[in-house]
Amino acid sequence: MHSNIRELELVVKEIADEMAQRADRGEVASYIPELACIDSGHFGIVVIDADGLIAAAGDCDVPFSIQSISKVFTLTLALGKVGNRLWRHVGREPSGSPFNSIVQLERERGVPRNPFINAGAIAVTDQILSGHQPKEALGEILRFMQFLAGDDSIMIDEKVAASEQRTGFRNVALTNYMKSFGVIENPVDFTLGVYFHHCAISMSCRQLAMAGRFLAHSGINPSTGHTVVQAERARRINALMLTCGHYDGSGEFAYRVGLPGKSGVGGGILAVAPGKASIAVWAPGLDANGNSHLGRIALEALTKRMGWSIFGA
C-alpha cells in the first residue's frame, strides 16, 4: 500500500511545527559529557515511503549520536555472521529493567536478556569481533551503515567515543561479569572499544531512515532491490525492536505508537512501518526511561494520522 506523498508531507510538516511549539522537551543525557551539551531545542523527522519518496521536516540533516540505535545494525550483522548460534550468548525477552542493569545478569548467569540492553549489545559486538582485530570489526560495522544508507560520509564521532570510554564504568562492569561466565569470548577492552565506537556513530534523520529501509520491506532495500537479510530475519529483528527497543519503556511505546522502533540516548528513534515506510526522528531531550520524549510523541501523532499502527488503524 503506497502512501499519498502529499498527505504524508503535510502530516510530517504539521508534526514538526507542533513539536517546535512544545515546552516539555525532556532532559538531554547528562551522563555522557559530550551529549550533555546538545541543545534540547532540536527536532528532526524523515519518513521514506515504499516508493522511496521522502517527507522531511525540522533538523532532518543535522547529524547526531545514534547511540543504541546502532544495536539494530550490529544485531543484523552478527546474525549474518553466526546465525542462530548468537542466541547462546544473548536472550530474546524484554528486560523490564534499566538498560544498564547488572542485577538481572547475576540471576541469569551472565546471559543478557536481549540484544538491545547494553549487556546484550556488548555480547552481540563480541560475536562480530571474533576472529578480527577491533579496527577491522569497527570498519565492518561502519561500512555496513554507509552501505545501507547509500552514504559514505557517515562517520564515528571520536569525541563521543572517548567521552563514553572515560565514563563507561557500568559497561566495563557488565562486560567483566559476562566474561566471568564465558559469554564474552574476546578481551574485554577490545569488545568494549568496538562497542563504544559503534554507539558513537553520527547520522542525520535522513541517513538513518535510509539505513532502516530494509526492515520496512522484508529485508530488501527497495531502491536497489538488494536483499540485505531474508524476510524471516527482518521480521524477527522487527519483533525484537517492538518488544525490547525502548528498554523498560518498550511496552508504553508499543501501546502508544504501535510500531517496531529502536531508541538511543542521543535522542534518536528509528521506527519501521512494515510494508509502508522507514521513519527516523530526533529530539535530544529524554524521558525517565532514556527514550526521546518528543520523538515518541511525534511518532504517536504520525501513526495515528497515517493509520500505520501494526495493530490496526
C-alpha positions as a printed Julia matrix, in Angstrom:
313×3 Matrix{Float64}:
  0.0     0.0    0.0
  1.63    3.25  -1.11
  1.07    6.41   0.86
 -0.13    9.6   -0.7
  3.13   11.61  -0.58
  1.28   14.95  -0.49
 -0.69   13.86   2.56
  2.48   12.47   4.17
  4.45   15.69   3.57
  1.64   17.71   5.11
  1.41   15.45   8.19
  5.2    15.5    8.69
  5.34   19.29   8.44
  2.39   19.67  10.85
  4.07   17.39  13.4
  7.38   19.27  13.17
  5.54   22.58  13.69
  3.69   21.15  16.7
  6.93   19.82  18.25
  8.64   23.22  17.77
  5.9    24.81  19.92
  6.17   22.39  22.85
  7.81   23.42  26.09
  8.06   19.87  27.55
 11.23   18.68  25.86
 12.66   16.13  28.33
 16.25   16.16  29.63
 19.35   15.58  27.5
 21.58   12.64  28.51
 23.99   14.12  31.03
 25.99   11.0   31.97
 27.89   11.1   28.65
 29.64   14.51  28.85
 29.68   15.08  25.08
 25.89   14.59  24.88
 25.17   16.85  27.85
 25.91   19.99  25.79
 23.41   19.24  22.97
 20.59   21.79  22.67
 17.21   20.22  23.51
 15.54   22.64  21.06
 16.38   20.37  18.1
 13.72   18.32  16.34
 14.01   16.45  13.05
 11.84   13.91  11.25
 12.21   11.95   7.99
  9.75    9.43   6.54
 10.68    7.4    3.43
  7.77    5.56   1.83
  7.75    2.33  -0.2
  8.41    4.26  -3.45
 11.47    5.97  -1.97
  9.68    9.31  -1.69
 10.91   11.38   1.25
  8.91   13.62   3.57
 11.24   15.58   5.87
 10.99   18.48   8.3
 12.93   20.26  11.04
 16.6    19.45  11.72
 16.46   16.4    9.46
 20.0    16.8    8.1
 21.78   17.58  11.38
 23.97   14.62  12.42
 23.52   13.32  15.98
 24.95   10.47  18.03
 22.85    7.39  17.19
 23.95    5.57  20.36
 21.8     2.44  20.94
 20.13    2.64  17.52
 23.39    1.13  16.23
 22.4    -2.06  18.09
 19.8    -2.87  15.39
 22.56   -2.9   12.78
 25.1    -4.82  14.87
 22.39   -7.42  15.58
 21.75   -7.71  11.81
 25.48   -8.14  11.14
 26.01  -10.67  13.94
 23.06  -12.8   12.76
 24.6   -12.73   9.28
 27.91  -13.96  10.68
 26.97  -16.58  13.26
 23.25  -17.17  12.62
 21.23  -18.71  15.43
 24.38  -19.53  17.43
 24.09  -15.9   18.56
 21.22  -16.89  20.88
 23.62  -18.9   23.07
 25.1   -15.57  24.13
 22.01  -13.4   24.4
 18.27  -13.89  25.01
 15.2   -12.53  23.22
 12.97  -11.42  26.09
 12.08   -7.89  27.26
 14.12   -6.98  30.33
 11.79   -4.74  32.37
 14.97   -3.35  33.93
 17.07   -0.25  33.18
 19.29   -0.61  30.09
 22.46   -0.83  32.18
 21.21   -3.12  34.98
 23.62   -5.66  36.45
 21.14   -7.43  38.79
 19.5    -9.45  36.04
 22.84  -10.67  34.72
 23.66  -12.19  38.08
 20.36  -14.07  38.27
 20.68  -15.31  34.68
 24.28  -16.5   34.84
 25.77  -13.79  32.67
 23.47  -14.23  29.66
 21.84  -10.85  28.89
 18.09  -10.75  28.4
 18.04   -9.26  24.86
 20.34   -7.71  22.2
 19.21   -4.13  22.88
 20.08   -3.65  26.55
 23.73   -2.66  27.0
 24.94   -6.08  28.18
 23.17   -7.78  25.25
 24.57   -5.37  22.69
 28.06   -5.86  24.12
 27.64   -9.65  23.75
 26.49   -9.12  20.13
 29.51   -6.84  19.46
 31.77   -9.56  20.87
 30.44  -12.02  18.28
 31.17   -9.58  15.42
 34.68   -9.09  16.81
 35.54  -12.8   16.97
 38.36  -13.56  14.53
 39.04   -9.88  13.84
 41.1    -7.02  15.19
 38.92   -4.28  16.8
 39.73   -1.86  13.94
 38.56   -4.39  11.33
 35.33   -5.14  13.21
 34.58   -1.44  13.61
 35.35   -0.82   9.94
 32.92   -3.58   9.01
 30.13   -2.03  11.14
 30.74    1.47   9.75
 30.86    0.24   6.13
 27.6    -1.64   6.68
 25.92    1.58   7.89
 27.33    3.56   4.94
 26.21    0.85   2.51
 22.65    0.7    3.9
 22.28    4.49   3.88
 23.99    4.82   0.48
 26.24    7.47   2.04
 30.0     7.2    2.6
 30.12   10.39   4.67
 28.74    8.66   7.81
 31.44    8.72  10.46
 32.2     7.91  14.1
 32.32   10.91  16.44
 35.66   10.26  18.17
 34.89   12.83  20.88
 31.72   11.0   21.9
 33.51    7.62  21.8
 36.31    8.96  24.03
 33.75   10.52  26.36
 31.99    7.14  26.71
 35.25    5.3   27.26
 36.2     7.7   30.06
 32.86    7.36  31.85
 31.6     3.87  30.91
 32.36    2.16  34.23
 28.98    0.41  34.37
 29.53   -1.09  30.91
 33.01   -2.24  31.96
 31.46   -3.97  34.98
 28.76   -5.65  32.85
 31.36   -6.9   30.36
 33.71   -8.28  33.01
 30.77  -10.0   34.64
 29.74  -11.67  31.36
 33.38  -12.59  30.72
 33.46  -14.46  34.05
 30.63  -16.7   32.75
 32.32  -17.23  29.37
 29.63  -15.27  27.5
 32.28  -12.8   26.24
 34.99  -14.53  24.17
 37.36  -11.66  23.32
 39.49   -9.41  25.56
 37.1    -7.13  27.48
 38.77   -3.88  26.4
 38.7    -4.94  22.71
 34.97   -5.69  22.83
 34.19   -2.51  24.77
 36.31   -0.38  22.41
 34.27   -1.56  19.42
 31.0    -1.15  21.36
 31.73    2.44  22.48
 32.76    3.4   18.95
 29.73    1.97  17.14
 27.44    3.73  19.64
 29.27    6.95  18.71
 28.35    6.76  15.01
 26.89   10.09  13.95
 23.96   10.23  11.5
 21.13   12.52  10.47
 17.45   11.5   10.4
 17.69   11.28   6.6
 20.65    8.88   6.72
 19.07    6.8    9.47
 15.7     6.46   7.72
 17.58    5.34   4.58
 19.62    2.77   6.54
 16.46    1.3    8.09
 14.53    0.79   4.85
 15.37   -2.92   4.54
 13.48   -3.58   7.79
 10.33   -1.97   6.4
 10.44   -4.02   3.2
 11.01   -7.68   4.17
 14.8    -7.41   4.22
 15.14   -5.77   0.79
 16.41   -2.27   0.06
 13.67   -1.21  -2.38
 15.88    1.43  -4.06
 18.42   -1.14  -5.24
 16.45   -4.39  -4.99
 19.36   -5.74  -2.94
 18.47   -8.34  -0.28
 20.12   -7.27   2.98
 18.6   -10.12   5.03
 15.97  -12.8    4.39
 12.35  -11.76   5.04
 12.07  -14.02   8.08
 15.15  -12.45   9.69
 13.86   -8.9    9.03
 10.57   -9.9   10.66
 12.39  -11.24  13.72
 14.54   -8.13  14.1
 11.35   -6.05  13.93
  9.77   -8.27  16.61
 12.73   -7.62  18.92
 12.52   -3.88  18.22
  8.83   -3.91  19.15
  9.31   -5.83  22.41
 12.75   -4.6   23.54
 13.66   -1.48  21.51
 12.85    1.09  24.2
 14.3    -0.56  27.32
 11.72   -0.6   30.11
  9.6     1.87  28.1
  9.06   -0.7   25.32
  5.51   -1.62  26.38
  4.49    2.02  26.54
  5.97    2.66  23.08
  4.14   -0.34  21.57
  0.93    0.8   23.3
  1.15    4.41  22.09
  2.97    4.19  18.75
  2.34    0.61  17.65
  5.47    0.22  15.51
  8.78   -1.61  15.9
 11.31    1.01  16.94
 14.75    1.49  18.49
 15.75    4.49  20.55
 19.13    5.88  21.53
 20.12    8.24  24.35
 21.27   10.73  21.71
 17.52   11.38  21.25
 17.04    9.48  18.0
 14.42    6.83  17.24
 14.35    4.59  14.17
 10.85    3.2   13.57
  9.5     0.8   10.95
  6.0     0.72   9.44
  6.2    -2.7    7.73
  5.48   -2.51   4.01
  4.87    1.22   4.25
  7.77    3.36   5.5
 11.04    3.79   7.33
 10.96    6.65   9.86
 13.64    8.47  11.83
 13.02   11.18  14.42
 15.45   13.13  16.58
 14.74   15.22  19.67
 17.61   15.16  22.21
 15.53   15.56  25.4
 14.82   12.18  27.03
 12.08   10.8   29.28
 12.69    8.9   32.54
 13.45    5.65  30.63
 16.11    7.26  28.44
 13.94    7.48  25.3
 13.34   10.64  23.25
 10.37   12.43  24.83
  9.2    14.4   21.79
 10.34   11.63  19.45
  7.75    9.26  20.87
  5.02   11.92  20.89
  5.79   12.74  17.23
  5.71    9.06  16.21
  2.41    8.56  18.04
  0.94   11.51  16.11
  2.32   10.13  12.81
  0.92    6.6   13.23
 -2.47    7.98  14.32
 -2.79   10.36  11.37
 -1.49    7.88   8.78
 -3.25    4.82  10.29
  0.09    2.99  10.41
 -0.01    1.15  13.76
  0.67   -2.54  13.16
 -2.28   -3.23  15.5
 -4.78   -1.62  13.1
 -5.76    1.94  12.23
